[in-house]
């Protein structure tokens, strides 16, 4: 009896590693740059391009997408694994006693392991595309925020100049020994206009702090007032051409990958109609009974044979999964067609709108070109050479013009950077340095 257990133990130790050594394969490694680090990294923010590079590393959505990609890589290693072998032992304690040991290696028919690996690879590719999409979105929204910082500074300069001019006019009227009704009304009008400017400055300060909070969350860095000024992005002097393609869009690549993955999943479900086969050696031991025809040893008899098992798909359980997989594949194909048509329509609309906006900028005077006129008007205001209603109306008109100009400018910048994303260029170094 002790010999049986000793023999069975050595058999298990020898067979299991041997069988696994035959099936052992090195798992496919995904050398994806996005998965190098999931921790926050230190960044030096000396300019707008530095902010974009920092966002590519530290943005929360990007780090989350990288983490999900890591999970898909691990899931691929799991999908490549083969099923564990089965070890079964029996002991019949009735007389005469007998013992048996069976080892079965599981074989998945229908290339199920390969198909399962294909599905996992498709999910990994989708996760990698999600990382790139999150990078593009992070860079695009950060670029727009940096452009807006520059606009806020320009608007603040105008409001500060207008407030100083109004203060000069208010001081001049206050120093008069006596004021007529018209002069008193002018004084009240100047004070009201100055208070309106203060309200606009409060609104801009609030917007600036909101942008600072967003940038700190996206970069993972504290941003001082000096850094906030240094990272503001200058507006384009010469507007570049809209990229002339959208075929490299990540959204389109994701839609195509969804079709490929669903097709692989359908093939996997179709393979489930094949049973799992278990096969391996079988050993048994029974004590020897003395007799004239017994050629066994005096202690017992060892027998060797083959053991196998098979799962029988009698109840067609795979059919429902196959139908579901086929319907999902059709849905992914519809999504791909919809995405392609939507991106084509979006690109045409973007190209037309961008051309209209750029032509408008070329025909319209920019705030920089109107600086001389603005300084002249503010000088008239400080010296009291023009009536208050006219000066206040000019201030309101110019403030509206500046706001509309900046709104249109941001619209054009959004279209341009969206075009960079659709062309697959938004993460290129030349685009990052162009800000």
Secondary structure, DSSP 8 states (H G I E B T S, - for coil): -HHHHHHHHHHHHHHHHHHHHHH---------GGGS--S------SSHHHHHHHHHHH-HHHHHHHHHHHHHHHHHHHHH-----EEEEEEE-SSS-EEEEEEEEEEESTTHHHHHHHHHHHHHHHHHHHHHHHHHHHHHHHHHHHHHHHHHHHHHHHHHHHHHHHHHHHHHHHTSSS--HHHHHHHHHHHHHHHHHHHHHHHHHHHHHHHHHHHHHHH-S---HHHHHHT-----SS-----S--TT-HHHHHHHHHHHHHHHHHHHHHGGGS-EEEEEEEEEEEE----TT--S-SSEEEEEEEEEEE---TT-HHHHHHHHHHHHHHHHHHHHHHHHHHHHHHHHHHHHHHHHHHHHHHHS--TTTTHHHHHHHHHHHHHT-S-HHHHHHHHHHHHHHHHHHHHHHHHHHHHHHHHHHHTT-TTSHHHHHT-
